[in-house]
Amino acid sequence: MTFSICVRESYVDADGDDQHRFGVAVTTRLPGVGALCPFASEHGAVATQALTNVELGEKGMDYLEDGLAVDDALRALLNADDGRAERQLHGVGSEATFAFTGDDCLGWAGHREGDDYTVAGNLLAGEGVVEATADAYERNADADEPLAKRLIDALGAGHAAGGDKRDDLAIQSAAVVVTSTEDRETEPYYNDLRVDATETPLRDLRETFSMAREGYEAALEKYAEE
């Protein structure tokens, strides 16, 4: 029912300090995916999907905050989950990645892991959806655009490759969340966005990002002047 991407990136802030940012973006042919699937903090990013178990995302983030590596954290949660054969769970931590697709997930279902990202999906048109999403992120990983936009664009590539195969479900949703280890006075407004019910989720999420970015830059300018 879903495909998603989780990402870890390193960067240097304005003060010259090393930082990490984590992002997760997801879309599906059901409403309200942003309330159920994506999780992110300054410790990592996780997506829980297929027969969604929100507790896997919530507890996964708790384990990461406690200092557990993402692969150990998510594997431990799955080992304790009787429904794991129907789950899809993936994410990135400060050093590792993890991706799991249960044997009973509905097809096409699968995942791909890179050095600093994971992509997973189920009920897709085919493997090409996951591959296109991952390839698009890799192509733009060093681009100057905010991570939130690049994640939305990566989902757009997956959608163009076929996306969710359930064409009979018109009402869809999408979400993106980006966090950072950097201590900022004002978090960019475009780093936590959701489109909960629409027939064009990625187009609407892209437009929402553009407006949120414009609003953030206008607010910075206004308060800098005051």
C-alpha positions as CSV (number, residue, x, y, z in Angstrom):
1,M,0.0,0.0,0.0
2,T,3.0,2.3,0.4
3,F,6.5,3.2,-0.7
4,S,8.9,5.3,1.3
5,I,12.5,6.4,1.7
6,C,14.6,7.0,4.8
7,V,17.9,9.0,4.6
8,R,20.9,10.1,6.7
9,E,23.1,12.9,5.6
10,S,26.2,14.5,7.1
11,Y,26.9,18.3,6.7
12,V,28.8,21.2,8.3
13,D,26.7,23.9,9.8
14,A,27.3,27.7,9.7
15,D,29.6,27.5,12.7
16,G,31.8,24.8,11.1
17,D,30.5,22.0,13.3
18,D,29.7,18.5,12.0
19,Q,26.0,17.6,11.9
20,H,23.6,15.0,10.7
21,R,20.2,15.3,9.2
22,F,17.6,12.5,8.9
23,G,14.6,12.4,6.6
24,V,11.7,10.2,5.7
25,A,9.1,10.6,3.0
26,V,6.2,8.3,2.2
27,T,3.1,8.1,-0.1
28,T,0.2,5.6,-0.4
29,R,-3.2,5.2,-2.0
30,L,-5.0,5.7,1.4
31,P,-5.6,8.8,3.4
32,G,-3.5,9.9,6.4
33,V,-0.2,8.1,5.9
34,G,1.6,10.9,7.7
35,A,0.0,10.0,11.0
36,L,1.0,6.3,10.8
37,C,4.2,5.6,8.9
38,P,7.0,8.1,9.1
39,F,9.1,8.8,12.2
40,A,12.2,10.9,12.6
41,S,14.3,12.6,15.3
42,E,17.9,13.8,15.7
43,H,18.7,10.1,16.2
44,G,17.4,8.6,13.0
45,A,14.4,8.0,10.7
46,V,12.1,5.0,10.4
47,A,9.1,4.0,8.2
48,T,6.7,1.3,9.2
49,Q,4.2,0.0,6.6
50,A,2.4,-2.9,4.9
51,L,0.2,-4.2,7.7
52,T,1.2,-1.1,9.6
53,N,2.2,-1.4,13.3
54,V,2.7,2.2,14.5
55,E,4.3,0.8,17.7
56,L,7.3,-0.3,15.6
57,G,8.0,3.2,14.6
58,E,7.3,4.7,18.1
59,K,9.4,2.2,20.0
60,G,12.1,2.2,17.3
61,M,12.6,5.9,17.9
62,D,12.7,5.4,21.6
63,Y,15.4,2.7,21.2
64,L,17.5,5.0,19.0
65,E,17.2,7.8,21.6
66,D,18.5,5.3,24.1
67,G,21.6,4.8,22.0
68,L,20.7,1.5,20.3
69,A,21.9,1.1,16.7
70,V,19.0,1.1,14.2
71,D,19.6,-2.4,12.9
72,D,19.6,-3.8,16.5
73,A,16.6,-1.7,17.5
74,L,14.3,-2.7,14.6
75,R,15.4,-6.3,14.5
76,A,14.6,-6.6,18.2
77,L,11.1,-5.1,17.7
78,L,10.4,-7.4,14.8
79,N,11.5,-10.5,16.7
80,A,8.9,-9.7,19.4
81,D,6.1,-9.0,16.8
82,D,3.9,-12.0,16.0
83,G,2.7,-10.2,12.8
84,R,6.2,-9.5,11.4
85,A,5.6,-11.7,8.3
86,E,3.1,-9.0,7.2
87,R,5.2,-6.0,8.1
88,Q,7.6,-3.8,6.2
89,L,10.0,-1.8,8.4
90,H,13.1,0.2,7.4
91,G,15.2,3.1,8.6
92,V,18.6,4.8,9.2
93,G,20.4,5.7,12.4
94,S,23.6,7.6,13.0
95,E,25.8,4.9,11.6
96,A,23.7,1.9,10.3
97,T,20.8,1.1,8.1
98,F,18.1,-1.6,8.3
99,A,15.4,-2.9,5.9
100,F,12.9,-5.7,6.3
101,T,10.1,-7.0,4.1
102,G,8.0,-9.8,5.6
103,D,7.3,-12.9,3.5
104,D,3.5,-12.3,3.6
105,C,3.6,-8.7,2.4
106,L,1.5,-8.3,-0.7
107,G,3.3,-7.9,-4.0
108,W,5.1,-6.5,-5.5
109,A,7.0,-5.9,-2.2
110,G,10.6,-5.4,-1.5
111,H,13.4,-2.9,-0.4
112,R,16.8,-1.5,-1.3
113,E,19.6,-0.4,1.1
114,G,22.3,2.1,0.2
115,D,25.1,3.3,2.4
116,D,23.0,6.1,3.9
117,Y,19.4,5.4,2.8
118,T,16.7,2.7,2.6
119,V,13.8,2.5,0.3
120,A,10.9,0.0,0.6
121,G,7.4,-0.5,-0.9
122,N,4.6,-3.0,-1.1
123,L,1.6,-3.4,-3.4
124,L,3.6,-1.7,-6.1
125,A,3.6,-1.8,-9.9
126,G,7.0,-3.5,-9.7
127,E,10.5,-3.4,-8.4
128,G,11.2,-0.4,-10.7
129,V,9.3,1.8,-8.3
130,V,11.8,1.2,-5.5
131,E,14.7,1.4,-7.9
132,A,13.6,4.7,-9.4
133,T,13.1,6.2,-6.0
134,A,16.5,5.2,-4.8
135,D,18.2,6.2,-8.1
136,A,16.6,9.6,-8.0
137,Y,17.8,10.2,-4.4
138,E,21.3,9.1,-5.3
139,R,21.5,11.5,-8.3
140,N,20.5,14.4,-6.2
141,A,22.2,13.5,-2.9
142,D,24.8,16.3,-3.3
143,A,22.3,18.9,-4.7
144,D,21.9,22.3,-3.1
145,E,18.2,21.8,-2.5
146,P,16.8,21.1,1.0
147,L,16.5,17.4,1.9
148,A,12.7,17.6,2.1
149,K,12.4,18.7,-1.5
150,R,14.8,16.0,-2.7
151,L,12.8,13.3,-0.8
152,I,9.6,14.5,-2.4
153,D,11.3,14.4,-5.8
154,A,12.5,10.9,-5.1
155,L,9.0,9.7,-4.4
156,G,7.9,11.5,-7.6
157,A,10.3,9.3,-9.6
158,G,8.9,6.2,-8.0
159,H,5.4,7.4,-8.8
160,A,6.4,8.0,-12.4
161,A,7.7,4.4,-12.5
162,G,4.3,3.0,-11.6
163,G,3.9,3.7,-7.9
164,D,1.2,2.0,-5.9
165,K,-0.7,-0.4,-8.3
166,R,-4.2,0.1,-6.8
167,D,-5.6,2.4,-9.5
168,D,-9.1,1.9,-8.1
169,L,-8.3,3.9,-4.9
170,A,-8.4,7.6,-5.8
171,I,-7.9,9.2,-2.4
172,Q,-4.2,9.2,-1.5
173,S,-1.8,10.9,0.9
174,A,1.9,11.7,1.3
175,A,4.2,13.1,4.0
176,V,7.8,14.2,4.6
177,V,9.7,14.8,7.8
178,V,13.3,16.0,8.2
179,T,15.2,16.5,11.5
180,S,18.7,17.5,12.4
181,T,21.3,17.3,15.2
182,E,21.8,21.0,14.7
183,D,20.3,23.3,17.5
184,R,18.5,25.9,15.5
185,E,16.4,28.8,16.9
186,T,13.8,28.3,14.2
187,E,13.2,24.9,12.5
188,P,12.4,25.4,8.8
189,Y,8.6,25.2,8.3
190,Y,9.0,22.9,5.3
191,N,10.6,20.1,7.2
192,D,7.4,18.5,8.5
193,L,4.6,18.4,5.9
194,R,1.6,16.2,5.2
195,V,-1.1,16.0,2.6
196,D,-3.7,13.7,4.2
197,A,-6.4,13.3,1.5
198,T,-6.1,14.1,-2.2
199,E,-6.1,12.6,-5.6
200,T,-2.6,14.1,-6.4
201,P,-0.5,13.6,-3.3
202,L,3.0,14.3,-4.6
203,R,2.0,17.3,-6.7
204,D,0.2,18.7,-3.6
205,L,3.1,17.9,-1.3
206,R,5.5,19.6,-3.7
207,E,3.3,22.7,-3.8
208,T,2.9,22.7,0.0
209,F,6.7,22.5,0.3
210,S,7.2,25.5,-2.0
211,M,4.7,27.6,-0.1
212,A,6.1,26.6,3.3
213,R,9.6,27.4,2.1
214,E,8.5,30.8,0.8
215,G,6.7,31.5,4.1
216,Y,9.8,30.5,6.1
217,E,12.1,32.8,4.1
218,A,9.6,35.6,4.4
219,A,9.4,35.2,8.2
220,L,13.2,35.1,8.5
221,E,13.4,38.4,6.5
222,K,10.7,40.1,8.5
223,Y,12.1,39.3,11.9
224,A,15.7,40.0,10.9
225,E,14.5,43.5,10.0
226,E,12.7,44.0,13.3
